[in-house]
Amino acid sequence: MTLPADWIAHLKKTPLPVRAEVHRQLTTVLRRDEIDQGELVGWLRRDPAACGFVMGSAARAQRAKQRDAPHSLDHALSLLGDTWSRQQIPKLPILEETITDEQQLAGYLVAVARSLHAARHAESWLVELRDTSYEIVVVATLLHNFIELALWRDAPELMRMALTQVRDKKISTLGHAIKSALQTEGITLKLLEKSLNDFYYLPTQLFEDEASTPILARQHQTIVLLARRISFFSEMGWYHPEIIATQKEISDLLKRDCAATNQLIHQVAVQTAREFEPMGFYSTAALLIDSASAPGHWPLPAQYGLPPNTQEQALLNFSRRATSQTRTPNNLIKSLMSSLIEDLKLVEFVVLSRTPSASRLQVKINKRVSGSAIPKDVTLAENPLLARLMTGMKGLVISRENRYKLKPLLDVNGQTLIEKDCFLQSLSLKNEPFVLLVIDTPSEQDIAPILALIKHLQTFWRF
């Protein structure tokens, strides 16, 4: 699926689709003799497409009269009137009828969830700051990913490209990744935002209208940006560098200590999860129970339709190799070596096995570059570090930071094994030491996929 010709004109002619439940509730409210505007606003705030349609329609009507655009749903609905609402809102397309591909629909719905999640966080911070204009900033935050929603509807492959670039750490933020994806189609993000803002209502409209009060505009712009980041990066977990850096910025914004800020963020995430449950939305609050280590995989690759990254592909290929042959220790080790070499491109490693006397480890496979002096065997009694590793299924990262501390626990032969940065992993057979793997790691980034691969291996290692 490629972008329609003259995509900007297409976006102006075809409003984004609204979730069926929201559409049904809006229609029910509008059929009553007396429209409850508070209830109507409440349902509009549950769907960025419906919200954007109303805000954009009111903004166009005001611009035609050379007046400022409204910045809240209440104001927009008052300007448009009940007759317009009854006639136009029910005509909005229904999401589930517009997008029938399951993966494309899932991507769109997660983007909707991200929009709602960001708006809830922004609202909580504005309340903390006692900002009386919180309603207009919440609307702006709700519409922060309007272009992302449009891409999921019209060109999901571009959104998958953008998400893959962020997942694989080729681009730091989703906004920059979307900008890059649009450039492949010859579209400039800034020009697109300006064109859409002239027809719909994007957060940039609020920031432009607040330009006369730069301090307020800067604060509101910061809130929208941080809410956008926290809602997106939390999909990868809550304990990785991007989230921690964002939480620090939020702490500075609210002038609260980090612990209190984190408590507020997590509280909103849990409340949003309860709100999302009846909607069937994915909630990142589920990841709050993860350990402090960053998850090694994107949470929803199958639903988004993203291609597997290098690590995921390595795990898939290992499973294929392991299940296509008799499950024996030697075959699993061969599958592991194939995954290291072919999938992770880690071509240098050493495999040592325990001798019958159990006192020594003997080199069975040496894939280090020629010229590397590797002893034929090492004695466990003279290498307490290796002896300790061989007491079970244990792993250890060797790097410049800890090598000098560990060398005294090895003799000359043992030290040659860790002269390079590497990962040591022991494998047991019937609760007895069996094999020691020494996998060279040219980069720190190699550690996470190795750990994931070893953990995956252990699900097959039942001996």
C-alpha positions in Angstrom: 0.0 0.0 0.0 1.5 3.4 -1.1 0.4 6.9 -0.2 -2.5 8.2 -2.4 -1.5 10.7 -5.0 -1.6 14.2 -3.5 -1.9 12.8 0.0 -2.5 16.1 1.6 -5.6 16.7 -0.5 -6.7 13.2 0.2 -6.5 13.8 4.0 -8.6 16.9 3.7 -11.3 15.0 1.8 -11.4 11.9 4.0 -11.6 12.3 7.8 -9.8 9.7 9.9 -12.1 6.9 11.1 -13.6 6.7 14.6 -13.7 3.6 16.7 -17.1 1.9 16.4 -17.9 2.2 20.1 -17.2 5.9 20.2 -19.2 6.5 17.0 -22.2 4.6 18.5 -22.1 6.6 21.7 -21.7 10.0 19.9 -24.6 9.1 17.7 -26.7 8.2 20.7 -26.0 11.5 22.5 -26.7 13.5 19.3 -30.1 11.8 18.8 -31.5 13.1 22.0 -33.8 16.1 22.1 -31.4 17.8 24.5 -27.7 17.3 23.8 -25.6 16.9 27.0 -22.5 18.8 25.8 -20.4 17.5 28.7 -21.1 13.9 27.7 -20.5 14.7 24.1 -17.1 16.2 24.9 -16.3 13.2 27.1 -16.8 10.8 24.1 -14.9 13.1 21.7 -12.0 13.1 24.1 -11.8 9.3 23.7 -11.0 9.3 20.1 -8.4 11.6 18.4 -10.0 11.3 15.0 -13.4 12.5 16.3 -11.7 15.2 18.3 -9.6 16.4 15.4 -12.6 16.5 13.0 -14.6 18.8 15.4 -11.6 21.0 16.3 -10.6 21.3 12.6 -14.1 22.2 11.5 -14.4 24.9 14.1 -11.0 26.2 13.3 -11.8 26.5 9.6 -15.1 28.3 10.4 -13.3 30.8 12.6 -10.5 31.4 10.1 -13.1 32.2 7.4 -14.2 35.0 9.6 -10.6 36.0 10.3 -10.9 35.0 13.9 -8.7 32.8 16.2 -9.3 29.1 16.2 -10.9 27.6 19.4 -8.6 25.5 21.6 -11.1 23.4 23.5 -13.9 21.0 22.5 -16.5 23.0 24.5 -15.7 26.2 22.6 -15.5 24.4 19.3 -18.9 22.7 19.7 -20.5 26.0 20.8 -19.2 27.7 17.7 -20.4 24.9 15.4 -23.8 24.5 17.0 -26.1 21.6 17.7 -27.4 21.4 14.1 -23.9 21.0 12.7 -23.1 18.3 15.3 -26.2 16.3 14.6 -25.6 16.4 10.8 -21.8 16.0 10.5 -20.5 13.9 13.4 -22.5 10.8 12.6 -21.1 10.9 9.0 -17.6 10.1 10.3 -16.3 6.8 9.0 -16.1 3.9 11.4 -12.6 2.5 12.0 -13.5 -1.2 12.0 -15.2 -0.9 8.7 -12.5 1.3 7.1 -9.5 -0.9 8.1 -10.0 -4.6 7.8 -6.4 -5.9 7.9 -5.8 -7.2 11.4 -2.2 -6.0 11.7 -2.9 -2.6 10.2 -5.9 -2.2 12.6 -3.8 -3.2 15.5 -1.2 -0.6 14.6 -3.9 2.1 14.3 -5.4 1.1 17.7 -2.1 1.2 19.5 -1.5 4.7 18.1 -4.9 5.7 19.4 -4.0 4.2 22.8 -0.7 6.1 22.7 -2.7 9.3 22.0 -5.0 8.7 25.0 -2.2 7.7 27.3 -0.2 10.9 26.5 -3.3 13.0 27.1 -3.9 11.5 30.5 -0.3 12.1 31.5 -0.4 15.7 30.3 -3.6 16.3 32.2 -2.1 15.0 35.5 1.0 17.3 35.1 -1.1 20.4 34.3 -3.2 19.7 37.4 0.0 19.5 39.5 1.1 22.8 38.0 -2.3 24.3 38.7 -2.5 25.4 35.1 -6.1 26.6 34.5 -5.7 26.1 30.7 -5.2 22.4 31.1 -8.2 21.5 28.8 -6.6 23.1 25.7 -3.3 21.4 26.3 -5.0 18.0 26.8 -6.7 18.5 23.4 -3.4 19.4 21.8 -1.8 16.3 23.4 -4.6 14.1 22.2 -3.9 15.2 18.6 -0.1 14.9 18.9 0.1 11.8 16.6 -2.6 12.8 14.1 -0.1 12.2 11.2 0.8 8.8 12.6 -2.8 7.8 12.6 -3.1 9.0 9.0 -0.1 6.9 8.0 -1.5 3.8 9.7 -4.7 4.3 7.6 -3.1 5.2 4.3 0.4 3.7 4.3 1.0 1.3 7.2 4.3 0.2 5.6 5.7 3.7 6.3 4.7 3.5 10.0 6.3 0.0 10.2 9.5 1.5 8.7 9.5 4.3 11.3 8.8 2.0 14.2 11.5 -0.4 13.1 14.1 2.3 12.9 13.3 3.4 16.5 13.2 -0.2 17.7 16.6 -1.0 16.1 18.0 2.3 17.6 18.8 3.7 14.1 16.7 6.8 15.0 16.2 8.1 18.5 12.5 9.2 18.5 9.4 8.2 16.7 8.9 11.8 15.4 12.2 11.8 13.7 11.6 8.4 12.3 8.2 9.5 10.8 10.0 12.5 9.3 12.5 10.2 7.7 9.8 7.8 6.4 7.9 10.7 4.9 11.0 11.9 3.1 11.2 8.7 1.2 7.9 9.7 -0.3 9.1 13.2 -1.0 7.0 14.8 1.8 8.4 17.3 4.2 7.0 16.9 7.7 6.9 20.7 8.4 5.1 21.4 5.2 2.6 18.6 5.9 2.0 19.9 9.5 1.3 23.4 8.1 -1.0 22.1 5.4 -3.0 19.9 7.8 -3.1 22.6 10.5 -4.7 24.9 8.0 -7.5 22.4 7.6 -7.6 20.4 10.8 -6.2 21.3 14.2 -2.8 20.2 15.3 -0.8 21.1 18.5 1.2 23.6 16.4 -1.9 25.7 16.3 -1.9 26.1 20.0 1.8 27.0 20.2 1.4 29.6 17.4 -1.5 31.3 19.2 0.4 31.3 22.5 3.4 32.9 20.9 2.6 36.2 22.6 3.2 34.6 26.0 6.5 32.7 25.2 6.9 31.2 28.7 3.5 29.7 28.7 3.9 28.5 25.2 7.2 26.9 26.0 5.8 25.1 29.0 2.8 23.7 27.1 5.0 22.6 24.2 7.3 20.8 26.7 4.3 19.1 28.3 3.0 17.8 25.0 6.5 16.6 24.0 7.2 14.8 27.3 3.7 13.2 27.3 4.4 12.0 23.8 7.7 10.5 24.8 6.5 8.8 27.9 3.6 7.2 26.1 5.8 5.9 23.3 8.9 4.8 25.2 6.9 3.1 27.9 5.9 0.5 25.3 9.5 -0.7 25.5 9.4 -0.9 29.4 9.7 1.6 32.2 13.3 1.0 33.3 15.5 1.9 30.3 17.6 5.0 29.6 15.0 6.8 27.4 12.3 6.5 30.0 14.7 7.5 32.9 15.8 10.6 31.0 12.2 11.6 30.2 11.2 11.1 33.9 14.1 13.4 34.9 12.8 16.1 32.6 9.2 15.7 33.9 10.6 15.9 37.5 12.3 19.2 36.6 9.1 20.5 34.9 7.0 19.7 38.0 9.7 20.8 40.4 9.3 17.5 42.3 11.8 14.9 43.3 12.3 11.9 41.0 10.6 9.4 43.3 7.4 11.5 43.7 7.4 12.1 39.9 7.7 8.4 39.1 4.9 7.6 41.6 2.6 10.1 39.7 3.6 8.7 36.3 3.1 5.1 37.4 -0.2 6.0 39.1 -1.5 7.6 35.8 -0.3 4.5 33.8 -2.3 2.2 36.1 -5.4 4.4 36.0 -5.1 4.5 32.2 -4.8 0.7 32.1 -8.1 0.4 34.0 -9.7 2.8 31.4 -8.2 0.8 28.5 -9.3 -2.6 29.7 -12.9 -2.4 28.6 -11.8 -0.9 25.3 -9.5 -3.8 24.6 -6.4 -1.5 24.3 -2.9 -2.6 25.1 -1.6 -0.8 28.2 2.1 -0.3 29.0 1.3 -0.5 32.8 1.7 -4.2 32.4 5.4 -3.6 31.9 5.7 -1.9 35.3 6.2 -5.3 36.9 9.3 -6.1 34.7 12.7 -6.2 36.3 15.0 -3.2 36.1 16.7 -4.5 32.9 15.3 -3.3 29.7 13.2 -5.8 27.8 15.1 -7.3 24.9 12.2 -7.2 22.4 9.5 -5.0 21.1 6.3 -5.9 22.9 4.0 -6.2 20.0 5.9 -7.3 16.8 3.2 -9.7 15.7 0.4 -7.3 16.1 2.2 -4.3 14.5 3.4 -6.5 11.6 6.9 -5.3 12.2 9.7 -7.5 10.8 11.7 -9.2 13.5 14.9 -7.4 14.5 18.3 -9.2 14.6 17.8 -10.6 18.1 14.2 -11.8 17.4 15.4 -13.4 14.1 18.2 -15.2 16.0 15.7 -16.7 18.4 13.4 -17.7 15.7 16.2 -19.3 13.7 17.5 -21.1 16.8 14.1 -22.6 17.5 13.8 -23.7 13.9 17.3 -25.4 14.0 16.6 -26.9 17.4 13.3 -28.5 16.5 14.4 -29.8 13.1 16.8 -32.4 14.6 17.0 -34.7 17.5 17.3 -32.7 20.7 20.7 -33.6 22.2 23.2 -31.4 24.0 25.6 -31.5 21.1 22.9 -30.6 18.5 21.7 -27.7 20.7 25.3 -26.4 21.0 25.7 -26.6 17.2 22.4 -24.7 16.8 23.7 -22.1 19.2 26.9 -21.7 17.3 25.0 -21.3 14.0 22.9 -18.6 15.6 25.9 -16.8 16.9 27.7 -16.9 13.5 24.9 -16.5 11.0 22.3 -14.4 12.9 24.3 -12.3 15.5 27.5 -12.1 13.4 29.5 -13.1 16.5 32.1 -15.3 14.8 34.7 -15.6 17.5 34.1 -18.0 20.4 35.7 -20.9 22.2 33.9 -24.0 23.5 35.5 -26.0 26.3 34.2 -29.3 27.7 34.9 -31.0 31.0 37.3 -33.9 30.9 36.3 -37.3 32.4 38.4 -36.6 35.4 36.3 -33.4 36.0 39.5 -31.6 37.0 40.1 -29.8 33.7 38.4 -28.0 30.8 39.5 -29.0 27.3 39.2 -26.8 24.3 36.9 -28.5 21.8 36.2 -25.6 19.4 38.3 -22.5 18.8 36.7 -19.9 16.5 39.0 -17.1 17.5 41.1 -15.5 14.8 44.2 -17.4 13.8 47.2 -16.4 15.9 45.2 -16.2 19.2 47.1 -18.2 21.7 44.5 -20.5 23.3 45.7 -23.3 25.7 44.6 -26.8 24.9 43.1 -27.1 28.4 42.8 -25.3 31.7 42.9 -26.8 35.2 39.9 -25.9 37.4 41.9 -26.1 40.6 44.1 -23.3 39.4 41.2 -21.2 38.0 38.7 -20.6 40.8 36.7 -18.2 38.6 36.0 -21.0 36.0 35.5 -23.5 38.8 32.8 -21.3 40.3 31.1 -20.9 36.9 31.1 -24.6 36.3 28.9 -25.2 39.4 25.8 -24.6 37.4 24.2 -22.7 34.5 26.0 -19.4 35.2 26.9 -16.5 33.0 29.5 -13.7 33.4 30.3 -10.6 31.3 34.0 -9.8 31.0 34.9 -6.2 30.1 37.6 -3.7 30.7 35.8 -2.6 33.8 36.1 -5.9 35.7 38.9 -7.8 33.9 41.6 -6.5 36.3 39.6 -7.7 39.3 39.0 -11.2 37.8 42.5 -11.9 36.5 43.9 -12.9 39.9 41.3 -15.7 40.0 42.9 -17.2 36.9 46.2 -18.7 36.0 48.1 -17.8 32.8 46.1 -20.2 30.7 42.8 -19.0 32.1 43.7 -15.4 31.6 44.2 -16.0 27.8 40.5 -16.9 27.6 39.4 -13.4 28.9 42.0 -11.2 27.2 39.2 -9.9 25.0 35.8 -8.6 26.1 33.7 -11.7 26.2 30.7 -13.5 27.7 31.3 -16.7 29.7 28.4 -19.2 30.0 28.4 -22.6 31.6 26.0 -25.4 30.7 25.2 -28.3 33.0 24.2 -31.9 32.1 22.1 -33.7 34.7 23.2 -31.1 37.3 26.9 -31.7 36.5 29.2 -29.3 34.7 29.4 -30.0 31.0 30.5 -27.1 28.8 31.9 -23.6 29.1 31.2 -21.1 26.3 33.5 -18.1 25.8 31.8 -15.7 23.3 33.8 -12.7 22.2 31.8 -9.4 22.3 33.2 -6.6 20.1 30.6 -4.2 21.4 28.5 -3.8 24.6 25.4 -4.0 22.4 26.2 -7.6 21.7 25.6 -8.6 25.3 21.7 -8.3 25.3 21.2 -10.6 22.2 23.6 -13.1 23.7 21.7 -13.2 27.0 18.4 -13.5 25.1 19.8 -16.4 23.0 21.2 -18.2 26.1 18.0 -17.8 27.9 16.1 -19.2 24.9 18.6 -22.1 24.7 17.8 -23.0 28.3 14.1 -23.5 27.4 15.3 -26.4 25.2 18.1 -27.6 27.5 16.3 -30.1 29.6 18.9 -32.7 30.4 
